[in-house]
Amino acid sequence: MPAPAPSNASVRKRSVTVSGHQTSISLEEAFWEGLREVAAGEGVSVNAMVERIDEARTGNLSSAIRVFVLERLRRRDPAP
């Protein structure tokens, strides 16, 4: 029997403003938490961080956010 998914693995849809337009983004709660953490660390809002990610992306916005958060948190806390 598979282990139950952690509570922060559930997908949450939230509205953000990107380049002046409202859009909905679906991310796992863990990625929303990571995005908030990275944005706070840089002194910007989540919307501003999403706009930065949006400007640099080439594919899907949700995927770009996940990769961005993962890379940022890995850089901050490298594995032993």
PDB file as gemmi writes it, atoms N, CA and C in Angstrom:
CRYST1    1.000    1.000    1.000  90.00  90.00  90.00 P 1                      
ATOM      1  N   MET A   1       0.853  -1.181   0.000  1.00  0.00           N  
ATOM      2  CA  MET A   1       0.000   0.000   0.000  1.00  0.00           C  
ATOM      3  C   MET A   1       0.897   1.243   0.000  1.00  0.00           C  
ATOM      4  N   PRO A   2       0.648   2.203  -0.938  1.00  0.00           N  
ATOM      5  CA  PRO A   2       1.488   3.402  -0.986  1.00  0.00           C  
ATOM      6  C   PRO A   2       1.273   4.286   0.238  1.00  0.00           C  
ATOM      7  N   ALA A   3       2.319   4.994   0.596  1.00  0.00           N  
ATOM      8  CA  ALA A   3       2.235   5.925   1.723  1.00  0.00           C  
ATOM      9  C   ALA A   3       1.340   7.094   1.340  1.00  0.00           C  
ATOM     10  N   PRO A   4       0.609   7.648   2.290  1.00  0.00           N  
ATOM     11  CA  PRO A   4      -0.231   8.806   1.971  1.00  0.00           C  
ATOM     12  C   PRO A   4       0.638  10.011   1.593  1.00  0.00           C  
ATOM     13  N   ALA A   5       0.122  10.830   0.699  1.00  0.00           N  
ATOM     14  CA  ALA A   5       0.847  12.027   0.268  1.00  0.00           C  
ATOM     15  C   ALA A   5       0.887  13.037   1.409  1.00  0.00           C  
ATOM     16  N   PRO A   6       2.000  13.753   1.530  1.00  0.00           N  
ATOM     17  CA  PRO A   6       2.062  14.796   2.560  1.00  0.00           C  
ATOM     18  C   PRO A   6       1.001  15.866   2.288  1.00  0.00           C  
ATOM     19  N   SER A   7       0.561  16.535   3.337  1.00  0.00           N  
ATOM     20  CA  SER A   7      -0.500  17.530   3.182  1.00  0.00           C  
ATOM     21  C   SER A   7      -0.093  18.679   2.259  1.00  0.00           C  
ATOM     22  N   ASN A   8       1.196  18.975   2.155  1.00  0.00           N  
ATOM     23  CA  ASN A   8       1.624  20.069   1.297  1.00  0.00           C  
ATOM     24  C   ASN A   8       1.801  19.634  -0.160  1.00  0.00           C  
ATOM     25  N   ALA A   9       1.398  18.383  -0.476  1.00  0.00           N  
ATOM     26  CA  ALA A   9       1.477  17.891  -1.848  1.00  0.00           C  
ATOM     27  C   ALA A   9       0.184  18.157  -2.612  1.00  0.00           C  
ATOM     28  N   SER A  10      -0.856  18.594  -1.923  1.00  0.00           N  
ATOM     29  CA  SER A  10      -2.116  18.852  -2.619  1.00  0.00           C  
ATOM     30  C   SER A  10      -2.000  20.123  -3.460  1.00  0.00           C  
ATOM     31  N   VAL A  11      -2.629  20.090  -4.617  1.00  0.00           N  
ATOM     32  CA  VAL A  11      -2.556  21.206  -5.558  1.00  0.00           C  
ATOM     33  C   VAL A  11      -3.548  22.288  -5.145  1.00  0.00           C  
ATOM     34  N   ARG A  12      -3.068  23.523  -5.175  1.00  0.00           N  
ATOM     35  CA  ARG A  12      -3.899  24.690  -4.852  1.00  0.00           C  
ATOM     36  C   ARG A  12      -3.858  25.647  -6.042  1.00  0.00           C  
ATOM     37  N   LYS A  13      -5.015  26.144  -6.405  1.00  0.00           N  
ATOM     38  CA  LYS A  13      -5.099  27.134  -7.480  1.00  0.00           C  
ATOM     39  C   LYS A  13      -5.231  28.504  -6.846  1.00  0.00           C  
ATOM     40  N   ARG A  14      -4.397  29.424  -7.291  1.00  0.00           N  
ATOM     41  CA  ARG A  14      -4.446  30.789  -6.773  1.00  0.00           C  
ATOM     42  C   ARG A  14      -4.387  31.774  -7.934  1.00  0.00           C  
ATOM     43  N   SER A  15      -4.962  32.938  -7.727  1.00  0.00           N  
ATOM     44  CA  SER A  15      -4.917  33.996  -8.733  1.00  0.00           C  
ATOM     45  C   SER A  15      -3.750  34.916  -8.446  1.00  0.00           C  
ATOM     46  N   VAL A  16      -3.040  35.281  -9.488  1.00  0.00           N  
ATOM     47  CA  VAL A  16      -1.940  36.238  -9.388  1.00  0.00           C  
ATOM     48  C   VAL A  16      -2.073  37.218 -10.544  1.00  0.00           C  
ATOM     49  N   THR A  17      -1.417  38.339 -10.410  1.00  0.00           N  
ATOM     50  CA  THR A  17      -1.403  39.323 -11.478  1.00  0.00           C  
ATOM     51  C   THR A  17      -0.044  39.267 -12.154  1.00  0.00           C  
ATOM     52  N   VAL A  18      -0.063  39.021 -13.460  1.00  0.00           N  
ATOM     53  CA  VAL A  18       1.164  38.939 -14.259  1.00  0.00           C  
ATOM     54  C   VAL A  18       1.038  39.954 -15.384  1.00  0.00           C  
ATOM     55  N   SER A  19       1.941  40.921 -15.398  1.00  0.00           N  
ATOM     56  CA  SER A  19       1.926  41.970 -16.432  1.00  0.00           C  
ATOM     57  C   SER A  19       0.562  42.646 -16.523  1.00  0.00           C  
ATOM     58  N   GLY A  20      -0.050  42.905 -15.375  1.00  0.00           N  
ATOM     59  CA  GLY A  20      -1.318  43.598 -15.322  1.00  0.00           C  
ATOM     60  C   GLY A  20      -2.540  42.740 -15.588  1.00  0.00           C  
ATOM     61  N   HIS A  21      -2.356  41.444 -15.784  1.00  0.00           N  
ATOM     62  CA  HIS A  21      -3.476  40.546 -16.072  1.00  0.00           C  
ATOM     63  C   HIS A  21      -3.617  39.499 -14.984  1.00  0.00           C  
ATOM     64  N   GLN A  22      -4.860  39.251 -14.556  1.00  0.00           N  
ATOM     65  CA  GLN A  22      -5.136  38.195 -13.585  1.00  0.00           C  
ATOM     66  C   GLN A  22      -5.010  36.847 -14.282  1.00  0.00           C  
ATOM     67  N   THR A  23      -4.348  35.914 -13.637  1.00  0.00           N  
ATOM     68  CA  THR A  23      -4.261  34.554 -14.143  1.00  0.00           C  
ATOM     69  C   THR A  23      -4.291  33.596 -12.966  1.00  0.00           C  
ATOM     70  N   SER A  24      -4.721  32.392 -13.203  1.00  0.00           N  
ATOM     71  CA  SER A  24      -4.744  31.371 -12.159  1.00  0.00           C  
ATOM     72  C   SER A  24      -3.579  30.424 -12.359  1.00  0.00           C  
ATOM     73  N   ILE A  25      -2.933  30.074 -11.264  1.00  0.00           N  
ATOM     74  CA  ILE A  25      -1.804  29.149 -11.303  1.00  0.00           C  
ATOM     75  C   ILE A  25      -2.084  28.029 -10.325  1.00  0.00           C  
ATOM     76  N   SER A  26      -1.896  26.807 -10.772  1.00  0.00           N  
ATOM     77  CA  SER A  26      -2.068  25.626  -9.921  1.00  0.00           C  
ATOM     78  C   SER A  26      -0.697  25.079  -9.551  1.00  0.00           C  
ATOM     79  N   LEU A  27      -0.418  25.047  -8.248  1.00  0.00           N  
ATOM     80  CA  LEU A  27       0.839  24.514  -7.728  1.00  0.00           C  
ATOM     81  C   LEU A  27       0.553  23.733  -6.458  1.00  0.00           C  
ATOM     82  N   GLU A  28       1.403  22.799  -6.151  1.00  0.00           N  
ATOM     83  CA  GLU A  28       1.328  22.109  -4.871  1.00  0.00           C  
ATOM     84  C   GLU A  28       1.630  23.125  -3.774  1.00  0.00           C  
ATOM     85  N   GLU A  29       0.996  22.930  -2.619  1.00  0.00           N  
ATOM     86  CA  GLU A  29       1.176  23.867  -1.512  1.00  0.00           C  
ATOM     87  C   GLU A  29       2.654  24.045  -1.152  1.00  0.00           C  
ATOM     88  N   ALA A  30       3.441  22.992  -1.249  1.00  0.00           N  
ATOM     89  CA  ALA A  30       4.874  23.088  -0.944  1.00  0.00           C  
ATOM     90  C   ALA A  30       5.562  24.104  -1.857  1.00  0.00           C  
ATOM     91  N   PHE A  31       5.147  24.175  -3.129  1.00  0.00           N  
ATOM     92  CA  PHE A  31       5.754  25.146  -4.045  1.00  0.00           C  
ATOM     93  C   PHE A  31       5.248  26.552  -3.776  1.00  0.00           C  
ATOM     94  N   TRP A  32       3.979  26.697  -3.382  1.00  0.00           N  
ATOM     95  CA  TRP A  32       3.502  28.030  -2.981  1.00  0.00           C  
ATOM     96  C   TRP A  32       4.308  28.525  -1.779  1.00  0.00           C  
ATOM     97  N   GLU A  33       4.535  27.650  -0.817  1.00  0.00           N  
ATOM     98  CA  GLU A  33       5.324  28.018   0.363  1.00  0.00           C  
ATOM     99  C   GLU A  33       6.741  28.409  -0.036  1.00  0.00           C  
ATOM    100  N   GLY A  34       7.352  27.620  -0.904  1.00  0.00           N  
ATOM    101  CA  GLY A  34       8.707  27.927  -1.366  1.00  0.00           C  
ATOM    102  C   GLY A  34       8.761  29.239  -2.126  1.00  0.00           C  
ATOM    103  N   LEU A  35       7.758  29.490  -2.965  1.00  0.00           N  
ATOM    104  CA  LEU A  35       7.708  30.736  -3.729  1.00  0.00           C  
ATOM    105  C   LEU A  35       7.586  31.926  -2.792  1.00  0.00           C  
ATOM    106  N   ARG A  36       6.720  31.818  -1.782  1.00  0.00           N  
ATOM    107  CA  ARG A  36       6.585  32.910  -0.797  1.00  0.00           C  
ATOM    108  C   ARG A  36       7.901  33.143  -0.065  1.00  0.00           C  
ATOM    109  N   GLU A  37       8.582  32.059   0.296  1.00  0.00           N  
ATOM    110  CA  GLU A  37       9.855  32.148   1.011  1.00  0.00           C  
ATOM    111  C   GLU A  37      10.925  32.839   0.167  1.00  0.00           C  
ATOM    112  N   VAL A  38      11.034  32.438  -1.088  1.00  0.00           N  
ATOM    113  CA  VAL A  38      12.031  33.040  -1.983  1.00  0.00           C  
ATOM    114  C   VAL A  38      11.703  34.510  -2.217  1.00  0.00           C  
ATOM    115  N   ALA A  39      10.429  34.825  -2.473  1.00  0.00           N  
ATOM    116  CA  ALA A  39      10.027  36.214  -2.703  1.00  0.00           C  
ATOM    117  C   ALA A  39      10.330  37.076  -1.478  1.00  0.00           C  
ATOM    118  N   ALA A  40       9.999  36.579  -0.292  1.00  0.00           N  
ATOM    119  CA  ALA A  40      10.268  37.334   0.935  1.00  0.00           C  
ATOM    120  C   ALA A  40      11.769  37.552   1.114  1.00  0.00           C  
ATOM    121  N   GLY A  41      12.556  36.536   0.808  1.00  0.00           N  
ATOM    122  CA  GLY A  41      14.006  36.653   0.924  1.00  0.00           C  
ATOM    123  C   GLY A  41      14.596  37.705   0.005  1.00  0.00           C  
ATOM    124  N   GLU A  42      13.912  37.956  -1.102  1.00  0.00           N  
ATOM    125  CA  GLU A  42      14.376  38.975  -2.051  1.00  0.00           C  
ATOM    126  C   GLU A  42      13.654  40.301  -1.868  1.00  0.00           C  
ATOM    127  N   GLY A  43      12.742  40.342  -0.886  1.00  0.00           N  
ATOM    128  CA  GLY A  43      12.047  41.589  -0.586  1.00  0.00           C  
ATOM    129  C   GLY A  43      11.032  42.010  -1.627  1.00  0.00           C  
ATOM    130  N   VAL A  44      10.429  41.029  -2.322  1.00  0.00           N  
ATOM    131  CA  VAL A  44       9.426  41.346  -3.328  1.00  0.00           C  
ATOM    132  C   VAL A  44       8.155  40.549  -3.048  1.00  0.00           C  
ATOM    133  N   SER A  45       7.072  40.946  -3.673  1.00  0.00           N  
ATOM    134  CA  SER A  45       5.813  40.223  -3.526  1.00  0.00           C  
ATOM    135  C   SER A  45       5.840  38.951  -4.378  1.00  0.00           C  
ATOM    136  N   VAL A  46       4.917  38.059  -4.071  1.00  0.00           N  
ATOM    137  CA  VAL A  46       4.781  36.846  -4.882  1.00  0.00           C  
ATOM    138  C   VAL A  46       4.435  37.226  -6.316  1.00  0.00           C  
ATOM    139  N   ASN A  47       3.544  38.206  -6.499  1.00  0.00           N  
ATOM    140  CA  ASN A  47       3.202  38.640  -7.859  1.00  0.00           C  
ATOM    141  C   ASN A  47       4.431  39.121  -8.613  1.00  0.00           C  
ATOM    142  N   ALA A  48       5.273  39.921  -7.955  1.00  0.00           N  
ATOM    143  CA  ALA A  48       6.487  40.413  -8.613  1.00  0.00           C  
ATOM    144  C   ALA A  48       7.425  39.263  -8.967  1.00  0.00           C  
ATOM    145  N   MET A  49       7.533  38.284  -8.079  1.00  0.00           N  
ATOM    146  CA  MET A  49       8.392  37.131  -8.353  1.00  0.00           C  
ATOM    147  C   MET A  49       7.846  36.332  -9.520  1.00  0.00           C  
ATOM    148  N   VAL A  50       6.531  36.140  -9.571  1.00  0.00           N  
ATOM    149  CA  VAL A  50       5.924  35.407 -10.681  1.00  0.00           C  
ATOM    150  C   VAL A  50       6.139  36.161 -11.991  1.00  0.00           C  
ATOM    151  N   GLU A  51       6.064  37.486 -11.972  1.00  0.00           N  
ATOM    152  CA  GLU A  51       6.330  38.270 -13.181  1.00  0.00           C  
ATOM    153  C   GLU A  51       7.755  38.056 -13.669  1.00  0.00           C  
ATOM    154  N   ARG A  52       8.715  38.019 -12.760  1.00  0.00           N  
ATOM    155  CA  ARG A  52      10.117  37.758 -13.142  1.00  0.00           C  
ATOM    156  C   ARG A  52      10.246  36.390 -13.793  1.00  0.00           C  
ATOM    157  N   ILE A  53       9.628  35.396 -13.176  1.00  0.00           N  
ATOM    158  CA  ILE A  53       9.688  34.035 -13.703  1.00  0.00           C  
ATOM    159  C   ILE A  53       9.021  33.990 -15.071  1.00  0.00           C  
ATOM    160  N   ASP A  54       7.881  34.653 -15.203  1.00  0.00           N  
ATOM    161  CA  ASP A  54       7.129  34.673 -16.455  1.00  0.00           C  
ATOM    162  C   ASP A  54       7.962  35.282 -17.585  1.00  0.00           C  
ATOM    163  N   GLU A  55       8.680  36.345 -17.294  1.00  0.00           N  
ATOM    164  CA  GLU A  55       9.492  37.013 -18.319  1.00  0.00           C  
ATOM    165  C   GLU A  55      10.614  36.127 -18.836  1.00  0.00           C  
ATOM    166  N   ALA A  56      11.121  35.230 -17.991  1.00  0.00           N  
ATOM    167  CA  ALA A  56      12.272  34.399 -18.364  1.00  0.00           C  
ATOM    168  C   ALA A  56      11.881  33.014 -18.881  1.00  0.00           C  
ATOM    169  N   ARG A  57      10.623  32.645 -18.761  1.00  0.00           N  
ATOM    170  CA  ARG A  57      10.231  31.265 -19.084  1.00  0.00           C  
ATOM    171  C   ARG A  57      10.096  31.046 -20.579  1.00  0.00           C  
ATOM    172  N   THR A  58      10.174  29.758 -20.954  1.00  0.00           N  
ATOM    173  CA  THR A  58       9.932  29.374 -22.337  1.00  0.00           C  
ATOM    174  C   THR A  58       8.766  28.396 -22.441  1.00  0.00           C  
ATOM    175  N   GLY A  59       8.356  27.776 -21.329  1.00  0.00           N  
ATOM    176  CA  GLY A  59       7.275  26.791 -21.338  1.00  0.00           C  
ATOM    177  C   GLY A  59       6.145  27.197 -20.426  1.00  0.00           C  
ATOM    178  N   ASN A  60       5.518  26.220 -19.844  1.00  0.00           N  
ATOM    179  CA  ASN A  60       4.385  26.377 -18.949  1.00  0.00           C  
ATOM    180  C   ASN A  60       4.769  27.171 -17.696  1.00  0.00           C  
ATOM    181  N   LEU A  61       3.943  28.128 -17.292  1.00  0.00           N  
ATOM    182  CA  LEU A  61       4.251  28.974 -16.138  1.00  0.00           C  
ATOM    183  C   LEU A  61       4.324  28.180 -14.842  1.00  0.00           C  
ATOM    184  N   SER A  62       3.394  27.279 -14.607  1.00  0.00           N  
ATOM    185  CA  SER A  62       3.432  26.479 -13.377  1.00  0.00           C  
ATOM    186  C   SER A  62       4.717  25.667 -13.291  1.00  0.00           C  
ATOM    187  N   SER A  63       5.110  25.067 -14.387  1.00  0.00           N  
ATOM    188  CA  SER A  63       6.355  24.285 -14.410  1.00  0.00           C  
ATOM    189  C   SER A  63       7.563  25.181 -14.184  1.00  0.00           C  
ATOM    190  N   ALA A  64       7.552  26.356 -14.806  1.00  0.00           N  
ATOM    191  CA  ALA A  64       8.666  27.294 -14.637  1.00  0.00           C  
ATOM    192  C   ALA A  64       8.799  27.716 -13.178  1.00  0.00           C  
ATOM    193  N   ILE A  65       7.672  27.923 -12.502  1.00  0.00           N  
ATOM    194  CA  ILE A  65       7.705  28.298 -11.087  1.00  0.00           C  
ATOM    195  C   ILE A  65       8.282  27.158 -10.256  1.00  0.00           C  
ATOM    196  N   ARG A  66       7.833  25.936 -10.512  1.00  0.00           N  
ATOM    197  CA  ARG A  66       8.352  24.785  -9.758  1.00  0.00           C  
ATOM    198  C   ARG A  66       9.868  24.663  -9.903  1.00  0.00           C  
ATOM    199  N   VAL A  67      10.360  24.759 -11.139  1.00  0.00           N  
ATOM    200  CA  VAL A  67      11.801  24.634 -11.376  1.00  0.00           C  
ATOM    201  C   VAL A  67      12.547  25.788 -10.716  1.00  0.00           C  
ATOM    202  N   PHE A  68      12.024  27.003 -10.830  1.00  0.00           N  
ATOM    203  CA  PHE A  68      12.645  28.171 -10.210  1.00  0.00           C  
ATOM    204  C   PHE A  68      12.784  27.990  -8.701  1.00  0.00           C  
ATOM    205  N   VAL A  69      11.685  27.607  -8.056  1.00  0.00           N  
ATOM    206  CA  VAL A  69      11.693  27.419  -6.601  1.00  0.00           C  
ATOM    207  C   VAL A  69      12.678  26.326  -6.217  1.00  0.00           C  
ATOM    208  N   LEU A  70      12.633  25.215  -6.909  1.00  0.00           N  
ATOM    209  CA  LEU A  70      13.542  24.109  -6.617  1.00  0.00           C  
ATOM    210  C   LEU A  70      14.997  24.544  -6.751  1.00  0.00           C  
ATOM    211  N   GLU A  71      15.329  25.221  -7.841  1.00  0.00           N  
ATOM    212  CA  GLU A  71      16.714  25.666  -8.042  1.00  0.00           C  
ATOM    213  C   GLU A  71      17.143  26.664  -6.979  1.00  0.00           C  
ATOM    214  N   ARG A  72      16.284  27.612  -6.643  1.00  0.00           N  
ATOM    215  CA  ARG A  72      16.629  28.611  -5.620  1.00  0.00           C  
ATOM    216  C   ARG A  72      16.857  27.971  -4.265  1.00  0.00           C  
ATOM    217  N   LEU A  73      15.974  27.069  -3.869  1.00  0.00           N  
ATOM    218  CA  LEU A  73      16.111  26.446  -2.561  1.00  0.00           C  
ATOM    219  C   LEU A  73      17.298  25.491  -2.527  1.00  0.00           C  
ATOM    220  N   ARG A  74      17.601  24.841  -3.624  1.00  0.00           N  
ATOM    221  CA  ARG A  74      18.793  23.972  -3.686  1.00  0.00           C  
ATOM    222  C   ARG A  74      20.071  24.792  -3.536  1.00  0.00           C  
ATOM    223  N   ARG A  75      20.118  25.944  -4.191  1.00  0.00           N  
ATOM    224  CA  ARG A  75      21.303  26.805  -4.104  1.00  0.00           C  
ATOM    225  C   ARG A  75      21.539  27.287  -2.694  1.00  0.00           C  
ATOM    226  N   ARG A  76      20.461  27.542  -1.989  1.00  0.00           N  
ATOM    227  CA  ARG A  76      20.557  28.051  -0.617  1.00  0.00           C  
ATOM    228  C   ARG A  76      20.942  26.977   0.371  1.00  0.00           C  
ATOM    229  N   ASP A  77      20.508  25.755   0.103  1.00  0.00           N  
ATOM    230  CA  ASP A  77      20.722  24.661   1.043  1.00  0.00           C  
ATOM    231  C   ASP A  77      21.276  23.451   0.288  1.00  0.00           C  
ATOM    232  N   PRO A  78      22.557  23.496  -0.095  1.00  0.00           N  
ATOM    233  CA  PRO A  78      23.118  22.397  -0.889  1.00  0.00           C  
ATOM    234  C   PRO A  78      23.140  21.092  -0.100  1.00  0.00           C  
ATOM    235  N   ALA A  79      22.964  20.011  -0.826  1.00  0.00           N  
ATOM    236  CA  ALA A  79      22.998  18.673  -0.199  1.00  0.00           C  
ATOM    237  C   ALA A  79      24.411  18.375   0.282  1.00  0.00           C  
ATOM    238  N   PRO A  80      24.539  17.563   1.342  1.00  0.00           N  
ATOM    239  CA  PRO A  80      25.876  17.249   1.863  1.00  0.00           C  
ATOM    240  C   PRO A  80      26.671  16.387   0.899  1.00  0.00           C  
TER     241      PRO A  80                                                      
END                                                                             
